[in-house]
Amino acid sequence: MRLFAQRGFTLLEIAVVLVIISLLLVGVLKGQELIVQARIKNIIGDLNGIAAAIYTYQDRYRALPGDERNAAVSGRWSGVSGGDGNGVICGAYNGVSGGGVCAGETESTLIWQHLRQAGLITGAAGRDVPVNAAGGLVGIQSGAFGFAGHVLCASNLPAKIAAAIDAQLDDGNPHTGGVRGMRQSAPNPAASASLPADTAYQDDGSQIYLVCKAI
């Protein structure tokens, strides 16, 4: 003999469960969007802050950080090398030699030592290239993506972040303006002299980009 009759969920109970699930989903999606926006803001802040640090260094020492010859010979900082003083920061943004090496030093890594020793950016007083909020690198080099002068580059950026940075700082077009982008096939790739023809911001959840800003 059955002592208790089986009963299903009432419509009210089902409605309450659905409302709770909906609220949880909205909270998760909103949280993800806040994380993306925070990363966009952080990377833009890095690009603008590093550019400002370079300009401040130039005003203070009358030379480009990384390229400055007197950083080594003036005794300003102990154990710090100098560049060749030719007005060009040689080397690749990602710290790989081959983008032009001056006076035996890769100036695109030496720049971080100069800026840190000058107290213009934070971090241990070495040559390590900074890491951005998306897990890629933030670096500087001379000549990339059709730019004639120096550029600041940020790598490993998801398409949504790369497109937002371009839109907020420039025209939103990866081929034109003062901010340009390239789809990556590997982490922290070299910044080519010109942009590939197939470059476009495609937010399909899998594409990552290298974005460079003229300074």
HELIX and SHEET records of a PDB file:
HELIX    1   1 LEU A   11  TYR A   61  1                                  51    
HELIX    2   2 ASN A   70  VAL A   73  1                                   4    
HELIX    3   3 GLU A  107  GLN A  117  1                                  11    
HELIX    4   4 ALA A  159  LEU A  169  1                                  11    
SHEET    1   A 4 VAL A 138  ALA A 144  0                                        
SHEET    2   A 4 PHE A 147  PRO A 158 -1                                        
SHEET    3   A 4 ILE A 208  ALA A 214 -1                                        
SHEET    4   A 4 VAL A 179  ARG A 183 -1                                        
END                                                                             
